[in-house]
Amino acid sequence: MSMLILDDDPDVGLAAKLLLQRRLPPTCPVRLLQRPAELAAALEAEPVELLLLDMNFLPGRTDGAQGLALLEQLLRRGAAAPVVIVMTAYAEVNLAVAALKAGAFDFITKPWDNARLVATVAAALASRRPAQAAANASALLGEARPMQELRALIQSVAPTEANVLVLGEMGSGKELVARELHLQSARAAGTFLAVDLGALAESTLESELFGHKRGSFTDARSERPGRFQAAAGGTLFLDEVANLPLASQAKLLTALERREVTPLGADQPQAIDVRIVSATNLDEAALFDPQRFRADLLYRLNTIVLRVPPLRERREDVPLLCQHYLSQYAAQYAKPPRHCSEAALAALRAHDWHGNVRALRHACERAVILAQGDRYEYADFGLRAGPAPASLEPAPAQHLTLHQRERAALDEALRQAQGNISQAARLLGLSRAALYRRMEKHEL
């Protein structure tokens, strides 16, 4: 079985291939195609499990007609058809919705967010191979009591229509919890659509969520459905919900209370049929601050609250997770299998893992790539030493390294923003993506 990427831009195809080969388990090779005419032969040559399909292949064309025609042909293959994820430009979300209605599993907008692309592909593969779904949801691995309790709660809550609020630190696996809720629900055959609310500009948020009519504002050259309409019959995951400005929170509350949205420029509201799962890494107490979050919206979202435990509260799972990721990356990079030394495992368990499972995964990937000995040693994981004891005097400012200065700036911005990633990024003059990269680098 293989995975295909069909895109007429070789750079786009190669970027997706390198990303997926690096981030996903080596369950199937990734092949690239540039011309739709090559697709039939590729499908006959070897079974294809998943297809990333661009929607436009002719210069100047943006209607997606060729992509939709290919999708229709693929679905005629029945059980032999691959799972299809369509790729569209930012302004073609209405085309993506048409593809979803035609039978595509999900869509990715270009330029894509790496984590979102990987998560979408992993979910698509899990839908094709249900027996492996638990293995793909690797952030939910663990036998510690907090993880057993979380999985039991998911199993109880998923079949209901209750809105769920997922709380947890960055990197703890909140989106995987949301996807698991969807996969175990009656809506599993529908769309799971994740929206990073912290990445949406306030000026375009209403259009993004509720859609707009042609001519409703200057750049509205065509009608476009919003994310609520695109997720109809499925689950809408509102990530970073606490980053919404208060004015936008009021609009979201109205939509949830009335179960309807009114696209910009429309005269009549449209009924919505979605289950809402939301998430935030904001401290739970801060959610009850009326200057940060509306109480009435919170009560609408938190019918059920699921708390994802940080890794430092389930340290007994660290060896299991290490074994999982080290084996995965050793196979992916064709490296010899190794075991961790007892000293390394003890140090890894003692580490605080501020970046949680995501940070552990990255450390394991580094160890697989760089380790030279017969066993993995703690130094192979490239983890920064813990903070100096409180009794030590801080180093004079003039002796601080650039690494220390950068970390101090991040700490201060996050403190001032009370954990709000978007606000901290603005204070530092960074994009959210750039801030996340620096936080991972410093394990914040």
C-alpha positions as CSV (number, residue, x, y, z in Angstrom):
1,M,0.0,0.0,0.0
2,S,1.2,3.5,-0.8
3,M,0.3,7.1,-0.4
4,L,0.0,9.4,-3.4
5,I,0.4,13.2,-3.7
6,L,-1.1,14.6,-7.0
7,D,-0.1,18.2,-7.5
8,D,1.2,20.0,-10.6
9,D,3.7,22.0,-8.5
10,P,6.7,19.8,-7.8
11,D,7.8,21.9,-4.9
12,V,4.5,21.6,-3.2
13,G,4.4,17.9,-3.7
14,L,8.0,17.4,-2.5
15,A,7.4,19.6,0.6
16,A,4.4,17.4,1.6
17,K,6.3,14.2,0.9
18,L,9.2,15.2,3.1
19,L,7.0,16.3,5.9
20,L,4.9,13.2,5.9
21,Q,7.8,10.8,5.7
22,R,9.4,12.6,8.7
23,R,6.4,12.9,10.9
24,L,4.3,9.7,10.3
25,P,5.1,6.1,11.0
26,P,6.6,4.4,7.9
27,T,3.5,2.4,7.2
28,C,3.5,3.1,3.4
29,P,5.8,4.9,0.9
30,V,4.8,8.3,-0.4
31,R,4.8,8.8,-4.2
32,L,4.5,12.0,-6.2
33,L,2.5,12.7,-9.3
34,Q,2.2,15.9,-11.3
35,R,-0.3,15.1,-14.0
36,P,-3.8,13.7,-13.6
37,A,-3.3,11.5,-16.6
38,E,-0.8,9.5,-14.5
39,L,-3.3,8.7,-11.8
40,A,-5.1,5.7,-13.3
41,A,-1.8,3.9,-14.0
42,A,-0.5,4.6,-10.5
43,L,-3.7,3.1,-9.0
44,E,-3.3,0.0,-11.1
45,A,0.4,-0.5,-10.3
46,E,0.0,-0.6,-6.6
47,P,-2.9,-0.3,-4.1
48,V,-3.2,3.3,-2.8
49,E,-4.3,3.9,0.7
50,L,-4.5,7.7,0.7
51,L,-4.4,10.4,-2.0
52,L,-3.6,14.1,-1.4
53,L,-5.3,15.7,-4.4
54,D,-4.8,19.2,-5.7
55,M,-8.0,20.6,-7.3
56,N,-6.6,22.7,-10.2
57,F,-4.0,21.6,-12.8
58,L,-4.5,24.1,-15.7
59,P,-2.9,27.6,-15.6
60,G,-5.3,30.3,-14.5
61,R,-8.1,27.8,-13.5
62,T,-9.5,28.0,-10.0
63,D,-12.9,26.3,-10.4
64,G,-11.6,22.9,-9.3
65,A,-13.6,21.2,-12.0
66,Q,-10.7,18.8,-12.9
67,G,-10.2,17.9,-9.3
68,L,-13.9,17.2,-8.7
69,A,-14.0,15.1,-11.8
70,L,-11.0,13.0,-10.6
71,L,-12.7,12.7,-7.2
72,E,-15.9,11.4,-8.8
73,Q,-13.9,8.8,-10.8
74,L,-12.0,7.6,-7.8
75,L,-15.1,7.1,-5.7
76,R,-16.6,4.8,-8.5
77,R,-13.9,2.3,-7.5
78,G,-15.8,1.6,-4.3
79,A,-13.9,-0.2,-1.6
80,A,-10.7,0.0,-3.7
81,A,-10.8,3.8,-3.7
82,P,-8.2,5.5,-1.6
83,V,-9.1,8.0,1.1
84,V,-8.9,11.4,-0.5
85,I,-7.8,14.7,1.2
86,V,-8.2,17.6,-1.2
87,M,-5.8,20.6,-1.2
88,T,-7.0,24.0,-2.0
89,A,-5.9,27.6,-1.9
90,Y,-7.1,29.9,0.9
91,A,-9.8,31.5,-1.3
92,E,-11.2,28.2,-2.5
93,V,-12.9,26.9,0.7
94,N,-16.2,26.7,-1.1
95,L,-14.6,24.3,-3.5
96,A,-13.3,22.2,-0.6
97,V,-16.9,22.0,0.8
98,A,-18.1,20.7,-2.6
99,A,-15.3,18.1,-2.4
100,L,-16.4,17.1,1.1
101,K,-20.0,16.7,-0.1
102,A,-18.7,14.6,-3.0
103,G,-17.0,12.2,-0.7
104,A,-13.5,13.6,0.2
105,F,-12.4,12.8,3.8
106,D,-11.2,16.3,4.6
107,F,-9.4,19.3,3.0
108,I,-6.2,21.2,3.6
109,T,-5.7,24.9,2.6
110,K,-2.4,25.9,1.1
111,P,-0.1,27.1,2.4
112,W,-0.8,24.5,5.1
113,D,0.1,24.3,8.7
114,N,2.4,21.3,9.2
115,A,0.9,20.0,12.3
116,R,-2.6,20.2,10.8
117,L,-1.6,18.4,7.6
118,V,0.1,15.6,9.6
119,A,-2.9,15.2,12.0
120,T,-5.4,15.1,9.1
121,V,-3.4,12.5,7.2
122,A,-3.1,10.4,10.4
123,A,-6.8,10.6,11.0
124,A,-7.5,9.6,7.4
125,L,-5.2,6.6,7.7
126,A,-6.9,5.7,11.0
127,S,-10.3,5.8,9.3
128,R,-9.0,3.3,6.7
129,R,-7.5,1.1,9.3
130,P,-9.7,1.2,12.4
131,A,-7.6,-1.5,14.2
132,Q,-4.6,0.8,14.1
133,A,-6.5,4.0,15.1
134,A,-5.3,3.7,18.7
135,A,-1.7,3.3,17.6
136,N,-2.0,6.4,15.4
137,A,-3.4,8.4,18.3
138,S,0.1,8.1,20.0
139,A,-0.4,11.1,22.3
140,L,-3.1,9.1,24.0
141,L,-0.8,6.1,24.8
142,G,-0.2,5.5,28.4
143,E,-1.2,3.2,31.3
144,A,-1.0,5.8,34.1
145,R,-4.2,6.2,36.0
146,P,-4.9,9.8,34.6
147,M,-4.7,8.4,31.0
148,Q,-6.9,5.4,31.8
149,E,-9.5,7.8,33.3
150,L,-9.3,10.1,30.3
151,R,-9.9,7.3,27.9
152,A,-12.8,6.1,30.0
153,L,-14.3,9.6,30.0
154,I,-13.9,9.8,26.2
155,Q,-15.7,6.5,25.7
156,S,-18.6,7.7,27.9
157,V,-18.9,11.2,26.4
158,A,-18.3,10.5,22.7
159,P,-21.7,8.9,21.9
160,T,-23.5,12.0,23.3
161,E,-24.1,15.3,21.6
162,A,-22.8,17.3,24.6
163,N,-20.4,20.1,23.9
164,V,-16.9,19.3,25.3
165,L,-14.2,21.6,26.5
166,V,-10.7,20.1,26.4
167,L,-8.2,21.6,28.8
168,G,-4.5,20.9,28.8
169,E,-1.0,22.4,28.3
170,M,0.6,22.9,24.9
171,G,1.7,19.6,23.4
172,S,-0.4,17.4,25.7
173,G,-2.6,16.1,22.9
174,K,-5.8,18.2,23.0
175,E,-6.6,17.8,19.3
176,L,-6.1,14.1,19.4
177,V,-8.6,13.9,22.2
178,A,-11.0,15.9,20.1
179,R,-10.5,13.5,17.1
180,E,-11.0,10.5,19.4
181,L,-14.3,12.0,20.6
182,H,-15.3,12.4,16.9
183,L,-14.3,8.9,15.9
184,Q,-16.2,7.3,18.8
185,S,-19.3,9.4,18.1
186,A,-22.4,8.9,15.9
187,R,-20.9,11.6,13.7
188,A,-17.8,9.5,12.9
189,A,-18.8,9.2,9.2
190,G,-19.0,13.0,9.0
191,T,-16.4,15.7,8.8
192,F,-14.0,16.5,11.6
193,L,-13.0,20.1,11.0
194,A,-10.3,21.8,13.2
195,V,-10.2,25.6,13.4
196,D,-7.3,27.4,15.1
197,L,-9.2,30.5,16.4
198,G,-6.0,32.1,17.6
199,A,-4.7,32.2,14.0
200,L,-7.8,34.0,12.6
201,A,-7.7,37.7,12.3
202,E,-10.5,39.4,14.1
203,S,-11.5,41.3,10.9
204,T,-12.1,38.1,9.0
205,L,-13.3,35.8,11.8
206,E,-17.0,36.2,11.1
207,S,-16.5,35.4,7.5
208,E,-14.3,32.4,8.3
209,L,-16.8,30.9,10.8
210,F,-20.1,31.8,9.3
211,G,-19.4,32.4,5.6
212,H,-20.3,35.3,3.3
213,K,-22.2,36.2,0.2
214,R,-20.7,37.6,-3.0
215,G,-20.2,41.3,-2.7
216,S,-20.7,41.4,1.1
217,F,-17.3,43.2,1.4
218,T,-14.6,44.4,-1.0
219,D,-12.8,41.1,-1.6
220,A,-15.9,38.9,-1.5
221,R,-15.8,37.9,-5.2
222,S,-17.8,34.7,-4.7
223,E,-20.1,33.1,-2.1
224,R,-18.2,31.2,0.5
225,P,-19.5,28.9,3.2
226,G,-18.0,29.2,6.7
227,R,-16.5,26.5,8.9
228,F,-19.8,25.8,10.6
229,Q,-21.4,25.0,7.3
230,A,-18.4,23.0,6.1
231,A,-18.6,20.8,9.2
232,A,-22.3,20.0,8.8
233,G,-23.1,16.6,10.2
234,G,-19.8,16.3,11.8
235,T,-17.6,17.8,14.6
236,L,-16.2,21.3,14.7
237,F,-13.1,21.6,16.8
238,L,-12.5,25.2,18.0
239,D,-8.9,25.2,19.1
240,E,-7.4,28.1,21.1
241,V,-11.0,29.3,21.9
242,A,-9.8,31.4,24.8
243,N,-7.8,33.6,22.3
244,L,-11.1,35.0,20.8
245,P,-11.6,38.7,21.5
246,L,-14.6,39.4,23.7
247,A,-16.6,40.9,20.8
248,S,-16.0,37.7,18.7
249,Q,-17.0,35.6,21.7
250,A,-20.4,37.3,21.7
251,K,-21.0,36.4,18.0
252,L,-19.9,32.8,18.7
253,L,-22.3,32.6,21.7
254,T,-25.2,33.8,19.5
255,A,-24.5,31.1,16.9
256,L,-24.4,28.4,19.5
257,E,-27.5,29.5,21.4
258,R,-29.6,29.8,18.2
259,R,-28.0,26.8,16.4
260,E,-27.9,29.0,13.3
261,V,-25.5,31.4,11.6
262,T,-26.0,34.3,9.2
263,P,-23.4,34.6,6.5
264,L,-22.1,38.1,5.9
265,G,-24.4,39.8,3.4
266,A,-27.2,37.3,3.8
267,D,-30.8,38.2,4.8
268,Q,-31.7,34.8,6.3
269,P,-29.9,32.7,8.9
270,Q,-28.9,29.1,8.2
271,A,-29.4,26.3,10.6
272,I,-26.2,24.5,11.7
273,D,-25.8,20.8,12.6
274,V,-22.4,20.4,14.2
275,R,-21.1,19.1,17.5
276,I,-18.7,21.6,19.2
277,V,-15.5,20.5,20.8
278,S,-13.3,23.3,22.0
279,A,-9.9,23.5,23.6
280,T,-7.5,25.9,25.3
281,N,-4.2,25.8,27.1
282,L,-5.3,28.8,29.2
283,D,-5.2,28.1,33.0
284,E,-8.7,27.0,34.0
285,A,-9.0,29.7,36.7
286,A,-8.3,32.4,34.0
287,L,-11.4,31.2,32.1
288,F,-13.5,32.6,34.9
289,D,-12.0,36.1,34.5
290,P,-14.7,38.2,32.8
291,Q,-12.0,40.4,31.2
292,R,-10.7,37.3,29.4
293,F,-13.7,35.1,28.7
294,R,-17.5,35.5,28.8
295,A,-19.1,33.3,31.5
296,D,-22.2,32.6,29.3
297,L,-20.0,31.3,26.5
298,L,-18.0,29.2,28.9
299,Y,-21.1,27.6,30.2
300,R,-22.3,26.9,26.7
301,L,-19.0,25.2,25.8
302,N,-18.1,23.3,29.0
303,T,-21.1,20.9,29.3
304,I,-18.4,18.3,29.7
305,V,-14.8,19.2,30.6
306,L,-11.9,16.8,29.8
307,R,-8.5,17.6,31.3
308,V,-5.5,16.2,29.5
309,P,-2.8,15.4,32.1
310,P,0.7,16.9,31.6
311,L,3.4,14.4,31.1
312,R,5.1,15.3,34.4
313,E,1.9,14.0,36.2
314,R,2.2,10.6,34.5
315,R,5.9,10.0,34.5
316,E,5.5,6.3,34.6
317,D,4.3,6.5,31.0
318,V,7.6,8.0,29.8
319,P,9.4,4.7,29.2
320,L,6.4,3.4,27.2
321,L,6.2,6.6,25.1
322,C,9.9,6.6,24.5
323,Q,9.8,3.0,23.3
324,H,7.0,3.9,20.9
325,Y,8.6,6.9,19.4
326,L,12.2,5.5,19.3
327,S,10.9,2.4,17.5
328,Q,8.8,4.5,15.1
329,Y,11.7,6.9,14.2
330,A,14.3,4.1,14.0
331,A,12.1,2.4,11.3
332,Q,11.4,5.7,9.6
333,Y,15.1,6.6,9.3
334,A,16.4,3.1,8.8
335,K,18.4,3.2,12.0
336,P,19.4,0.1,14.1
337,P,17.1,-0.7,17.0
338,R,18.5,0.4,20.4
339,H,17.4,0.4,24.0
340,C,17.7,3.3,26.4
341,S,20.2,2.9,29.2
342,E,18.8,2.7,32.7
343,A,20.4,6.1,33.5
344,A,18.8,7.7,30.4
345,L,15.3,6.4,31.3
346,A,15.7,7.6,34.9
347,A,16.7,11.1,33.7
348,L,13.9,11.2,31.1
349,R,11.4,10.3,33.8
350,A,12.7,13.0,36.0
351,H,12.5,15.6,33.3
352,D,9.7,18.1,33.6
353,W,8.6,18.0,29.9
354,H,7.1,21.5,29.7
355,G,6.3,20.7,26.0
356,N,4.7,17.4,27.1
357,V,4.3,14.5,24.7
358,R,5.2,16.7,21.7
359,A,8.5,17.6,23.3
360,L,9.2,14.0,24.1
361,R,8.5,13.0,20.5
362,H,10.9,15.6,19.2
363,A,13.6,14.5,21.7
364,C,13.2,10.9,20.6
365,E,13.5,11.8,16.9
366,R,16.7,13.7,17.7
367,A,18.1,10.8,19.6
368,V,17.4,8.3,16.8
369,I,19.1,10.6,14.2
370,L,22.2,11.4,16.3
371,A,22.9,8.5,18.6
372,Q,26.2,6.7,17.9
373,G,26.4,4.1,20.7
374,D,24.8,0.7,21.2
375,R,22.3,2.3,23.6
376,Y,20.5,5.6,23.8
377,E,22.1,7.8,26.5
378,Y,20.5,10.9,28.0
379,A,22.8,13.2,26.1
380,D,21.4,11.9,22.8
381,F,18.1,13.5,23.5
382,G,19.5,17.0,23.5
383,L,17.5,18.2,26.5
384,R,18.4,21.4,28.3
385,A,19.6,21.0,31.9
386,G,17.0,21.9,34.5
387,P,17.0,25.4,36.2
388,A,19.7,26.3,38.6
389,P,18.9,25.8,42.3
390,A,17.1,28.7,43.9
391,S,20.0,29.3,46.3
392,L,22.3,30.3,43.4
393,E,22.5,34.0,42.5
394,P,21.3,34.7,38.9
395,A,24.1,35.5,36.5
396,P,24.8,39.1,35.8
397,A,22.9,40.3,32.7
398,Q,26.1,41.0,30.8
399,H,27.1,37.3,31.1
400,L,23.8,35.9,29.8
401,T,24.0,33.9,26.6
402,L,21.8,34.7,23.6
403,H,19.9,31.4,24.4
404,Q,19.3,32.6,28.0
405,R,18.2,36.1,26.9
406,E,15.7,34.6,24.3
407,R,14.2,32.3,26.9
408,A,13.9,35.1,29.4
409,A,12.1,37.2,26.8
410,L,9.7,34.4,26.1
411,D,9.1,33.8,29.8
412,E,8.3,37.5,30.3
413,A,6.0,37.8,27.3
414,L,4.1,34.6,28.3
415,R,3.8,35.9,31.9
416,Q,2.4,39.3,30.7
417,A,0.0,37.6,28.4
418,Q,-1.0,35.1,31.1
419,G,-0.4,32.2,28.7
420,N,-2.3,33.7,25.8
421,I,-0.2,32.6,22.8
422,S,-1.6,35.2,20.3
423,Q,-1.1,38.1,22.8
424,A,2.4,36.9,23.7
425,A,3.3,36.7,20.0
426,R,2.1,40.3,19.4
427,L,4.2,41.5,22.4
428,L,7.3,39.9,20.9
429,G,6.6,40.9,17.3
430,L,6.4,37.3,16.2
431,S,3.9,35.2,14.3
432,R,2.2,32.5,16.4
433,A,4.1,29.8,14.4
434,A,7.4,31.5,15.2
435,L,6.5,31.7,18.8
436,Y,5.6,28.0,19.0
437,R,8.9,27.1,17.4
438,R,10.8,29.1,20.0
439,M,8.7,27.7,22.8
440,E,9.5,24.1,21.7
441,K,13.2,25.0,21.4
442,H,13.2,26.2,25.0
443,E,10.7,23.6,26.2
444,L,8.2,26.2,27.5
